[in-house]
Each structure stands twice: as structure tokens, then as C-alpha cells.
């Protein structure tokens, strides 16, 4: 695999509070666009992904893709889906209808969430409060963004997944690993839930 690395560009410092306010605005916009469709709204997901990707670009998040990041991301995706597979088995959307439209949108949303949460926000919080706080703040934000979509019952699972994704960022040094794990788990989740 070819290693493509772009280090974070310097020169702009975005404060964590400003990123969190912008994140809250992006969530509010997603909810507004989704209206009655809720979590099923592909348009709302893509608007949200665009907003988060834009915030990551403004914060000058770098991109680092290497063999280790990809392999760890794929293994983590399997680890994230294994409990669901063991407790529920196959039984989600066993047909292919809608998958071709849903899958790319889901990858875009998961990637943008990780570029923002484990990229821009992680870097900003780590700079001010350290990496432990960066993992925790990202996990709480990840759980909070899912409340309007799935309700409060999803918070414990989303918090645990957010901590796992933050830990992946911590151990690999790049947001691309949690992005691969997140997108992979979501894609497999179609067939399980």
C-alpha cells in the first residue's frame, strides 16, 4: 500500500469552545433538514457531513493514511460489529434495496464525523487539556449528536463507541483509523440491525 501523508498545516488555531458551538449548529441544521425523516434522511446526513468536513478544513486537519491505519481500522470495525453479530445475528436489511444509495452517504457522514471529532476537535482539546480530555470530549460529543436521531437509550452505546474511536486516534495518531472503523462498522451494521 502506498503511504500518503499530509501533516497538519500550521497557522490557524481554533479554540475547542468555538468548534463545539459550530458542531452544535451543524447538529441543529441536520435535525432541521431531516424533519420527519429523522435518521433516515440521506439529504440531512450529507448536509451534516458537508458542515463537519468544512469545519475540519477550516481547522486545517491533516490526513495521514498508511498501512497500519487501514489495518487497525478494519480490525476495529470487525471488533465493533462482533457484539451485535453475536447478540442479534444476521437479520437487518437482508435485501440490497437502498444499500447503493445509503452506503456512500453513510461513508461520507462517518468520515466527516471522524475528521471533525477525532481530527479537529481532538487536536484542539489535546492542545489545551491533553489527550485524555480529547478522547473524552470527542466521545461525549459523539454520543450527544446521536440523541436527536436515536434517543437517549443510545447514549451508553454511543459513548462506549466514541471512547473506542478516540482510543484508536490516540494509539495510531491519525483520525483516519477511527474513520475506517466507524464507516466499516456502519456498513456492516446494515446487514445486522
C-alpha positions as CSV (number, residue, x, y, z in Angstrom):
1,X,0.0,0.0,0.0
2,X,1.3,3.5,-0.8
3,X,1.8,5.8,2.1
4,X,0.2,9.2,1.6
5,X,0.8,11.6,4.4
6,X,0.0,15.2,4.8
7,X,1.0,16.7,8.1
8,X,-1.5,19.2,9.7
9,X,-0.9,22.7,8.3
10,X,0.0,25.3,10.9
11,X,-1.0,28.9,11.2
12,X,-4.6,28.7,12.4
13,X,-5.6,27.9,16.0
14,X,-9.3,27.0,16.5
15,X,-10.5,27.0,20.1
16,X,-12.3,23.9,21.4
17,X,-15.3,26.0,22.5
18,X,-15.7,27.5,19.0
19,X,-15.6,24.0,17.5
20,X,-18.2,22.8,19.9
21,X,-20.5,25.7,19.1
22,X,-20.1,25.1,15.4
23,X,-20.7,21.4,16.0
24,X,-23.9,22.1,17.8
25,X,-25.0,24.4,14.9
26,X,-24.3,21.6,12.5
27,X,-26.4,19.1,14.5
28,X,-29.2,21.6,14.7
29,X,-29.1,22.1,10.9
30,X,-29.1,18.3,10.4
31,X,-32.2,18.0,12.6
32,X,-33.9,20.8,10.7
33,X,-33.2,19.3,7.3
34,X,-34.2,15.8,8.4
35,X,-37.5,17.0,9.8
36,X,-39.9,14.0,9.9
37,X,-37.5,11.6,8.2
38,X,-35.1,11.7,11.2
39,X,-32.1,9.4,11.0
40,X,-33.2,8.0,7.6
41,X,-32.7,11.3,5.8
42,X,-29.8,10.9,3.5
43,X,-30.0,14.6,2.5
44,X,-29.7,15.7,6.1
45,X,-26.8,13.4,6.6
46,X,-25.0,14.8,3.6
47,X,-25.6,18.4,4.7
48,X,-24.2,17.4,8.1
49,X,-21.2,15.7,6.5
50,X,-20.6,18.8,4.5
51,X,-20.7,21.1,7.5
52,X,-18.4,18.9,9.5
53,X,-15.9,18.4,6.6
54,X,-15.9,22.2,6.2
55,X,-15.1,22.7,9.9
56,X,-12.3,20.2,9.6
57,X,-10.9,22.0,6.6
58,X,-11.1,25.4,8.4
59,X,-9.3,23.8,11.4
60,X,-6.7,22.5,8.9
61,X,-6.9,18.9,9.9
62,X,-4.2,16.8,8.2
63,X,-4.7,13.5,6.5
64,X,-2.4,10.5,7.3
65,X,-3.2,7.2,5.6
66,X,-0.8,4.3,5.9
67,X,-1.0,0.5,6.1
68,X,-1.2,0.4,9.9
69,X,-4.0,2.9,10.0
70,X,-6.0,0.9,7.5
71,X,-5.4,-2.5,9.0
72,X,-6.1,-1.3,12.6
73,X,-9.3,0.5,11.3
74,X,-10.5,-2.7,9.6
75,X,-9.8,-4.9,12.7
76,X,-11.6,-2.3,14.8
77,X,-14.6,-2.3,12.5
78,X,-14.9,-6.0,13.0
79,X,-14.5,-5.7,16.7
80,X,-17.2,-3.0,16.9
81,X,-19.7,-5.2,14.9
82,X,-18.9,-8.5,16.7
83,X,-21.1,-7.9,19.8
84,X,-24.1,-7.1,17.6
85,X,-23.5,-10.1,15.4
86,X,-23.2,-12.4,18.5
87,X,-26.4,-10.9,20.1
88,X,-28.6,-10.4,17.1
89,X,-27.1,-12.4,14.3
90,X,-27.9,-11.5,10.7
91,X,-31.3,-10.1,10.3
92,X,-31.1,-6.4,9.4
93,X,-31.6,-5.3,5.8
94,X,-31.1,-8.6,4.1
95,X,-32.1,-7.2,0.8
96,X,-30.0,-4.9,-1.3
97,X,-32.7,-2.3,-1.9
98,X,-31.4,1.1,-0.9
99,X,-27.9,0.0,0.0
100,X,-26.3,1.5,-3.1
101,X,-27.7,4.9,-2.1
102,X,-27.3,4.6,1.6
103,X,-23.7,3.2,1.7
104,X,-21.8,6.1,0.1
105,X,-23.8,8.6,2.2
106,X,-23.0,6.7,5.3
107,X,-19.3,6.6,4.5
108,X,-19.4,10.3,3.9
109,X,-21.1,11.0,7.2
110,X,-18.9,8.7,9.2
111,X,-15.7,10.1,7.6
112,X,-16.8,13.7,8.2
113,X,-17.7,13.0,11.8
114,X,-14.3,11.5,12.4
115,X,-12.4,14.3,10.6
116,X,-14.2,16.7,12.9
117,X,-14.4,14.7,16.2
118,X,-11.1,12.8,16.1
119,X,-9.4,15.3,13.9
120,X,-10.2,19.0,14.5
121,X,-11.8,18.7,17.9
122,X,-9.3,16.2,19.2
123,X,-6.4,18.4,18.2
124,X,-7.9,21.5,19.7
125,X,-8.8,19.8,23.1
126,X,-5.5,18.0,23.2
127,X,-3.6,21.2,22.8
128,X,-5.5,22.9,25.7
129,X,-6.3,20.0,28.0
130,X,-4.3,16.9,26.9
131,X,-5.2,13.7,25.0
132,X,-7.3,12.1,27.7
133,X,-9.6,15.1,27.7
134,X,-9.6,15.0,23.9
135,X,-10.8,11.4,23.8
136,X,-13.5,12.1,26.4
137,X,-14.8,15.3,24.8
138,X,-15.0,13.6,21.4
139,X,-16.8,10.6,22.9
140,X,-19.4,12.8,24.7
141,X,-19.9,14.9,21.5
142,X,-20.3,11.7,19.5
143,X,-22.9,10.4,22.0
144,X,-24.7,13.7,22.1
145,X,-25.0,14.0,18.3
146,X,-26.9,10.7,18.2
147,X,-29.6,11.7,20.8
148,X,-31.8,13.6,18.4
149,X,-31.5,10.7,15.9
150,X,-31.9,7.7,18.1
151,X,-33.0,8.9,21.6
152,X,-31.4,8.8,25.0
153,X,-31.3,5.0,25.0
154,X,-28.4,5.1,22.5
155,X,-26.2,7.2,24.7
156,X,-24.4,4.4,26.6
157,X,-23.5,2.5,23.4
158,X,-22.5,5.7,21.5
159,X,-20.4,6.9,24.4
160,X,-18.6,3.5,24.5
161,X,-18.1,3.6,20.7
162,X,-16.9,7.2,20.9
163,X,-14.3,6.2,23.6
164,X,-13.2,3.3,21.4
165,X,-12.8,5.5,18.4
166,X,-11.0,8.2,20.4
167,X,-8.6,5.5,21.7
168,X,-7.9,4.4,18.1
169,X,-6.9,8.0,17.3
170,X,-4.7,8.1,20.4
171,X,-2.9,4.9,19.6
172,X,-2.5,5.4,15.8
173,X,-2.0,9.2,15.8
174,X,-4.5,9.8,12.9
175,X,-8.2,10.3,12.6
176,X,-8.3,8.1,9.5
177,X,-8.2,4.9,11.6
178,X,-11.4,5.7,13.5
179,X,-12.9,6.9,10.2
180,X,-12.2,3.5,8.7
181,X,-13.5,1.7,11.8
182,X,-16.6,3.9,12.0
183,X,-17.5,3.6,8.3
184,X,-16.8,-0.1,8.2
185,X,-19.0,-0.8,11.3
186,X,-21.8,1.2,9.9
187,X,-21.6,-0.6,6.5
188,X,-21.7,-4.0,8.2
189,X,-24.4,-2.8,10.5
190,X,-26.8,-2.5,7.6
191,X,-26.9,-6.3,7.4
192,X,-27.1,-6.8,11.2
193,X,-29.7,-4.3,12.5
